[in-house]
Amino acid sequence: MTINMELPSPHIFSAILSGSISKLWEHPRSVLNSFLPLLCKVVFQATPTNQDPTVTWVQYRKALHSLLLDIEPVNRVQKYLQLDFAELNHDAIKEQQLLKKLRPGEEQLRSESVLVSSLENGILTEFERGGIKRRFRLVLSEMLRLINQVETPFQL
Protein backbone atom coordinates (compact mmCIF):
# COMPACT_ATOMS: atom_id res chain seq x y z
CA MET A 1 0.00 0.00 0.00
CA THR A 2 1.52 3.29 -1.07
CA ILE A 3 0.44 6.65 0.14
CA ASN A 4 1.03 9.57 -2.17
CA MET A 5 1.63 12.68 -0.15
CA GLU A 6 2.59 15.94 -1.71
CA LEU A 7 5.41 17.68 0.09
CA PRO A 8 4.92 21.33 0.98
CA SER A 9 6.62 23.78 -1.31
CA PRO A 10 9.88 25.27 -0.04
CA HIS A 11 8.79 28.51 -1.72
CA ILE A 12 5.95 28.81 0.77
CA PHE A 13 8.34 28.30 3.68
CA SER A 14 10.62 31.05 2.39
CA ALA A 15 7.65 33.38 1.78
CA ILE A 16 6.46 32.87 5.36
CA LEU A 17 9.94 33.40 6.81
CA SER A 18 10.60 36.49 4.72
CA GLY A 19 7.15 37.93 5.42
CA SER A 20 6.33 38.17 1.73
CA ILE A 21 2.55 38.11 1.48
CA SER A 22 2.72 38.76 -2.27
CA LYS A 23 4.61 35.48 -2.74
CA LEU A 24 2.02 33.66 -0.65
CA TRP A 25 -0.77 35.11 -2.81
CA GLU A 26 0.91 33.54 -5.86
CA HIS A 27 0.11 30.04 -4.60
CA PRO A 28 -3.33 28.44 -4.89
CA ARG A 29 -5.25 28.50 -1.62
CA SER A 30 -5.44 24.68 -1.60
CA VAL A 31 -1.62 24.49 -1.48
CA LEU A 32 -1.63 26.62 1.67
CA ASN A 33 -3.82 24.11 3.56
CA SER A 34 -0.86 22.28 5.07
CA PHE A 35 0.39 25.59 6.47
CA LEU A 36 -2.92 26.70 8.01
CA PRO A 37 -2.05 25.92 11.65
CA LEU A 38 1.17 27.92 11.39
CA LEU A 39 -0.44 30.82 9.51
CA CYS A 40 -3.41 30.96 11.88
CA LYS A 41 -1.12 30.99 14.89
CA VAL A 42 0.80 33.93 13.41
CA VAL A 43 -2.39 35.88 12.70
CA PHE A 44 -4.45 35.08 15.76
CA GLN A 45 -1.93 34.51 18.56
CA ALA A 46 1.65 35.33 17.80
CA THR A 47 3.35 38.51 18.86
CA PRO A 48 6.91 39.55 18.12
CA THR A 49 9.49 38.30 20.59
CA ASN A 50 10.21 41.81 21.82
CA GLN A 51 6.53 42.22 22.86
CA ASP A 52 6.40 45.59 21.08
CA PRO A 53 4.55 45.10 17.78
CA THR A 54 6.11 47.22 15.10
CA VAL A 55 4.14 48.81 12.26
CA THR A 56 5.63 46.25 9.87
CA TRP A 57 4.51 43.38 12.09
CA VAL A 58 0.96 44.74 12.37
CA GLN A 59 0.79 45.27 8.60
CA TYR A 60 2.08 41.74 8.00
CA ARG A 61 -0.58 40.24 10.27
CA LYS A 62 -3.34 42.27 8.59
CA ALA A 63 -2.21 41.22 5.11
CA LEU A 64 -1.91 37.60 6.20
CA HIS A 65 -5.36 37.78 7.77
CA SER A 66 -6.84 39.00 4.49
CA LEU A 67 -5.19 36.07 2.72
CA LEU A 68 -6.63 33.59 5.21
CA LEU A 69 -10.16 34.98 4.94
CA ASP A 70 -10.45 33.27 1.55
CA ILE A 71 -9.68 29.86 3.01
CA GLU A 72 -12.70 28.17 4.65
CA PRO A 73 -10.85 25.61 6.84
CA VAL A 74 -9.25 28.48 8.78
CA ASN A 75 -12.33 28.65 10.98
CA ARG A 76 -11.90 24.99 11.95
CA VAL A 77 -8.20 25.41 12.76
CA GLN A 78 -8.70 28.65 14.68
CA LYS A 79 -10.87 27.07 17.39
CA TYR A 80 -8.09 24.61 18.31
CA LEU A 81 -5.65 27.45 18.94
CA GLN A 82 -7.39 28.28 22.21
CA LEU A 83 -6.27 24.95 23.68
CA ASP A 84 -3.30 24.92 26.00
CA PHE A 85 -1.28 22.09 24.47
CA ALA A 86 1.41 22.25 27.14
CA GLU A 87 -1.23 21.61 29.82
CA LEU A 88 -2.81 18.84 27.74
CA ASN A 89 0.58 17.19 27.25
CA HIS A 90 1.29 17.36 30.99
CA ASP A 91 -2.14 15.89 31.83
CA ALA A 92 -1.76 13.17 29.18
CA ILE A 93 1.54 12.07 30.69
CA LYS A 94 -0.09 11.89 34.14
CA GLU A 95 -2.99 9.92 32.64
CA GLN A 96 -0.58 7.44 31.05
CA GLN A 97 1.17 6.91 34.37
CA LEU A 98 -2.17 6.37 36.11
CA LEU A 99 -3.26 3.84 33.47
CA LYS A 100 0.00 1.92 33.73
CA LYS A 101 -0.58 1.43 37.46
CA LEU A 102 -3.92 -0.29 36.86
CA ARG A 103 -4.17 -4.00 36.20
CA PRO A 104 -5.65 -5.14 32.86
CA GLY A 105 -9.42 -4.77 32.84
CA GLU A 106 -9.46 -2.11 35.56
CA GLU A 107 -9.52 0.75 33.02
CA GLN A 108 -13.30 0.52 32.75
CA LEU A 109 -13.76 0.52 36.53
CA ARG A 110 -11.55 3.47 37.33
CA SER A 111 -13.25 6.56 38.64
CA GLU A 112 -10.35 8.98 38.57
CA SER A 113 -8.88 10.58 35.49
CA VAL A 114 -6.51 13.46 35.00
CA LEU A 115 -7.87 14.40 31.59
CA VAL A 116 -11.58 13.95 32.18
CA SER A 117 -13.35 14.90 35.35
CA SER A 118 -16.75 13.38 36.12
CA LEU A 119 -18.80 11.95 33.27
CA GLU A 120 -22.35 12.71 34.32
CA ASN A 121 -24.19 11.67 31.16
CA GLY A 122 -21.94 9.14 29.48
CA ILE A 123 -19.06 9.76 27.13
CA LEU A 124 -21.11 10.27 23.95
CA THR A 125 -23.45 12.82 25.48
CA GLU A 126 -20.54 14.61 27.12
CA PHE A 127 -18.76 14.75 23.75
CA GLU A 128 -21.82 16.10 21.94
CA ARG A 129 -22.55 18.75 24.57
CA GLY A 130 -19.00 19.66 25.51
CA GLY A 131 -16.88 22.49 24.22
CA ILE A 132 -13.74 22.07 22.17
CA LYS A 133 -11.52 21.62 25.24
CA ARG A 134 -13.82 18.98 26.76
CA ARG A 135 -14.06 17.10 23.45
CA PHE A 136 -10.31 17.12 22.96
CA ARG A 137 -9.76 15.80 26.48
CA LEU A 138 -12.37 13.05 26.01
CA VAL A 139 -10.80 11.86 22.76
CA LEU A 140 -7.30 12.02 24.21
CA SER A 141 -8.39 10.07 27.29
CA GLU A 142 -10.00 7.34 25.19
CA MET A 143 -6.98 7.12 22.90
CA LEU A 144 -4.65 6.69 25.87
CA ARG A 145 -6.95 4.05 27.35
CA LEU A 146 -6.90 2.11 24.07
CA ILE A 147 -3.14 2.44 23.73
CA ASN A 148 -2.75 1.11 27.26
CA GLN A 149 -4.95 -1.90 26.44
CA VAL A 150 -2.83 -2.71 23.39
CA GLU A 151 0.46 -2.29 25.27
CA THR A 152 -0.63 -4.55 28.14
CA PRO A 153 -2.33 -7.54 26.53
CA PHE A 154 -4.35 -9.84 28.72
CA GLN A 155 -2.01 -10.65 31.56
CA LEU A 156 -3.83 -13.09 33.80
Helices and strands as residue ranges (DSSP letters): H 10-18, H 21-25, G 29-35, H 36-44, H 55-68, H 74-80, H 85-101, H 123-129, H 132-151
